[in-house]
Amino acid sequence: MSTAAATTPTLKHKTRKLKSMLLMSHLTPLPIYDVGHDVDTNEHATGEFGCVFPHVDHRVLDEPETAGGCPVGSAEVSRRLANAFTELEARFWKRVNAGTDRVLVYQRPNSTSVSKEYISTHNDPSNLSFNSWFESGNLECAYRVHHRNYATYLPQCTKHLNQTKLATPKSSAHHPHGPPPPTDVLMPVAVDQEYDLYCDCDTYTFGHIQWYYFQVKVADQVPPGQDALVVRFNIRNMMKRDSLYNFGMLPTVYSEVRAAQGVAGWTHAGVEAFYYQNADEFEHPRRRWRTKRYHYTLSFVYRFDTAMDTVYFAHCYPYTYTNLQRYLTTLLACPLRSPNVRRRTLCPTVCGNACDVLTITEYTAEPRVLMLRTGVVLTARVHPGETNGSFVMQGIIDYLTGPSKEAQRLRQCFVFKIVPMLNPDGVIHGNYRCSVVGVDLNRRWSKPCQNTHPTIYAAKQMIMSMRNARRVVLFCDIHGHSRKKNMFVYGCKPYFAWSPFEAAKMRLFPYLLSKVSSAEDGGFFSFPDCTFNVPRSKLSTGRVSVWNDIRILNSFTLETSFCGTGENQTRQYHRPPPSTTLPTLRAKPTTHYRVCDLIQSGEKFCCALGNYGRLLGIEPVDEASLPPDAAPAAAGHGESAMTLAVDEDVMTTGPFPSVIRNRHRHDTNNDDNNFVLSADAIQLLDEISTNVPLSADVDCNSSEGSAGSDSNPSEDNKDTDEIEADTRWQAFVRHRAAARPRIARRSLPCPIVKDDASISPPTNSLVHRPSAKNVLKALPRTPPRPTTVSLAPEPTRRGATPPVRVKPAPNAQPTVVPLSSSLPQSRRMSVWAAGQGRKDVNAAIAGLHRELIKRRISLTSPPKHPS
């Protein structure tokens, strides 16, 4: 064999290279998963590399409505301790730890470890046993601390006695007659044991550490002569600068002994909880001009009353992905609730878990009734650590599917699209803010990626399609807030010129929430804590993206405090004048939110939504009230017709609609956000304009700098290049490609559109993109001649026909015409193998690649209809 023939690539190699070029093409990327709505979901929580995390079942106890929650601790004591320990670690930390001995007692295994239990290298039966290898757990390691000297150096920390600016709320700074500064040193309580704990970062990030969930076992560690074991826990790698722990908040605790006795389930417990900056420095790769940053410590004390017990600690009441799957299964099994709800799979996640979407309405056999109802979209858990949002969402679902008359009226007025958990992968891995890819999904709504942000991509596509099918009156994304009390709303601004009336319309629904359940009267919602503006840093959030891109005026973020009701910090700018009639919270002891309180707040949300619909003139739509000039019924009857009427707006693949079309109304000049206001609505708008200081400056400049879930993300996210360079991420990508699920779906045949302008547009714009392998199968076996390569002319066979190339006529539908070649087999092979060397062959492959890409686009793109 000659040297030239040896260096010429074979047909097999060139075909393999062509397939890899198609797979890596950036022109039309293929989806990683291609799963439809008929996926059978299971209750297994699949994590990274296909790891299945065990789930911990906690007993749910019925809490009486008359019983109050755990009282909120003393904010003054927490702030004083935080200031004292901040000064202690800044000045004397090396001396405090001079004689300290730290022993590793727990190290969390990874997904590839054979044994999930930590085997200690020492034999000390007095140590507590830790574990976090279960769903949503994230404790990385634990150290037993011996002989830490607080008593000698803590009395010398007297800086906080003269200035309390480190952890003092802003309200005391603005009060000229505020509380007097303390005059004595506050010493911490004496404990029997002390542990330093470190939580795991969000996957593929530098931090985002705020959520914690771990298990502690006690086995006869109570000291002799005592009736309890008192332990101090220090979580030393927190990231936020401040927390509600400095305002009396306590951690949530679950004791198996107390739950078995029926005393209490998940509740807030512990003493002496405070949050402060410690002396642990680290270099952040984002801040090169500021190399030193410090972690923060959450310290609390817990008393183990029994000798044998298993206790769980968490930032908030855990609500896992398995809990959601079991709840939805129970909901569909209920004969009273299941007729009003449809469960579908919105899309699969990066790890292959199903993201569920619920459609709740009063179903009927007449599809025209369902198509005339107004739409409402509700989402939750885009941030995994904000578990209180799931309980609020569960209360909403329970109320909407219930048998009450108000729930039936809501189902007759609206079609609810509910996504209970937008970030299942992050929930499973125990993340606080990010997904398994290491990005904050609430900052990807403006330009979501179908491969790395599939749930956001599918949710936005669903909302846009629903907006094209019907009027959408409300979008609400439910979050949790770690630095403010009460429940409140973040809203947007009017679309057109600012006016007090338009600003009052934006505040109407939050004002109704405070009317239904006011925080000042023992309820949940606080209207003075609401904010209505669109800062530049929030343009990619779900609230602003739906308001700006999809043009839904009432786009809100419902913030739920991790703590409970109470008075928040006074805003530094744009404070209401003294003449305002807005009530303030009474100075009374407050309690933490219980699980039943969070569920009840979801019911109050539905009550306010019913009143909001009445004020906007939205009436129930049923077969009796169907207008005679309604659109004709769709083809089909029964279940298929009902499914088409409410689920035609669910899209999981395909491009975004280029424009927002309003097919559900005849007057295209009318705005969907304008409703006919009743007399009561106008009266309430006047009340809002009178009681609330409205101005354009307040809307534009009011601060959301409370660092809640809707605030600016921290600098802990990695860039795309850093994630792709991570060897663990590369291994995960290879594992995901090898274990890609092959699930059959309902596929619509791709139509071959001819040049016929009389063809009506399809009722469903769902486009299914075939894989690269199917594209190659659909192409003719004989490759076309590449037009970019100049080959030596050869005499044409007698009677041979050159390849057919059709130029599309202007304003005509794209026509798919198969190309064929009448050259002999040897000549067709010469197109691939012949040439003057490797350079010409690569040029031929590149030209063929471009030709195949053009044909692939014509095969998979949706037909363009003439305007």
C-alpha angles and dihedrals in degrees: 000000000000124000093246092052091048093054095045110098116239126239092256093055093046092049090051090050091049092053091050090050090053092049093048095043115128094200097081110001117205119235115253091222127031107191128148134205096279096071114136104231123206135197096248113116105218116201136184117323089012093292114160112214118213116244125228114219115213123196114248113218124198107243116208115239091231094056114092127221128252111297117249113251128242111291092197093056092047093052093047092051091047092052093046094050092045090057091042094057093042095053111021108018096116091049092046091055096040093107097024122125117202119195123191108235101166138025119178114234123230129237093269097050116117095213120044094194121086113236110206121220094219135062106228111140091188093072120099119241117240131195136171103160095122138087113306092003117133111170107138102187143339131213128198109225120211127192102356106175110225100144096067101049106025094074088058091060097092100138091101091058091071102032125029100182097118097073103000115124119245091242093071091049091059096044110090090201099041126151115300117254117261119261103198135062114253112219122201121246119269115257136192097220137012130202133190111213131193123197126210122256122244109276113280094001138104096237139321089159113166106105118081131176123167144143129242124192124201119200114176095315095135108122116245114269094022130100097212144026114237114203132180118212120199116191097196107184104061116143110203120093096226139010143187088256086083089058099054102282117147130201121261115252135190120194118193092206093052091044092051089051091051092240101120142337122196109354141147111266144152134076138250099027115172138155125220145154113268133200098256106119126197135173116242115212091214097057106057092158090054108041100174123074130162134222124227129232130221108202126185138156125227129189118217104207098184131057094227118039144128114219130186124206125198141163090241137351105303118241110179133190089254090054089055094048092050092047092052091047091052091046093055091045092057109098092208098050105030096073089065100049137061121197119207136164110252093192141314119265127235090269093047099258119140120251105210128213123193126207112202123185141116100281120215137172092246109084093195089067092056093046093055095055123102120250130237123186122201127179136175145176099040082141107052098209094057094087095158088074090065092056091050089049091049089054090052093050093046092052096045093050093043128107098245120123093239091053090050090051091051091051090050092050102042145033107220121209107192127183104188096188122023095176110042094156093055091048092052094049094047096246121162103208114353139066125243088272090062100248132116103246091202087067095053102065095101095057110008121183118226093215102046101023102034097152094052091044092051094042093052091046090051093050093048092049091047089050088056092049102045145353113285113206101179144020119186129178113196118218141163126243124215101188107040135056129228128031117284142158137246112209140174136238134267116276097229134039113332117254133159091248094053091045090051090052089057089054098045099095095044088047090054089051090057090046093052096045115006119192090217091062097046096279132114114250125078117195096190089062093057120107129200116193142100111230119190093247091062100053093107097048122108094248096052096037093054090046095047106031103031095032100230106153098198097060111148143172112217109209119202119194120235088218117040142254123329146109116306131208116291113249115250094217133044096010115181114262119253091251094067117114096214108127122237128219115272119243099251135130110278130206135212121262113265125209091256089051092055091048091047091052088059089055090051088051090058092048090054090048090054091052090046090055091052092051090052093048096246106157129192115270119213137144093277094053095043109131115238093232094057121131116278118268119269122248113274135040140228123016096353093054092049091049092050092050096055104024102045087095095060111102125172103172138028133058126308116266108267094220136018106252120192105209093158096072133052098214104070092181092066118092116237091218093061114091130176104261119216125225090259090053092053090049091052091048089054089049091052092048090050100044101035120065100235122188137143091245092057092051093048102038107028110126128245091177094129090108095234128149092287094050130099113298116244124247093260097102119102123231120249092253091052092050093048091050091053109107091212090055091048090052090048091051091052091048092049092050092049095046098040108149116245102209122167115236139186102270127190116217113252104245122228102226117210129201095278119126092190093073109110119227115263119260092230122047093196109139122192115208114211121221124259091258092055091047090056090048091051092054120086115268091237110072115228121248110267111238095206096064121077110215128182111275115252129194112266119239117252109265094011119144121217119232115283115244115182121198111212116241118241114273091009133128117263111265123210109212119175114234119221136180127216095199117119121262093258091055092048089053090050089061088063103034108024123085142100095281144309093311093060092045091052090049090051091050091049092051091048089049092055091048092051091048090054092050092044090055091051091050098048105029118100115253116266113229120209115251 
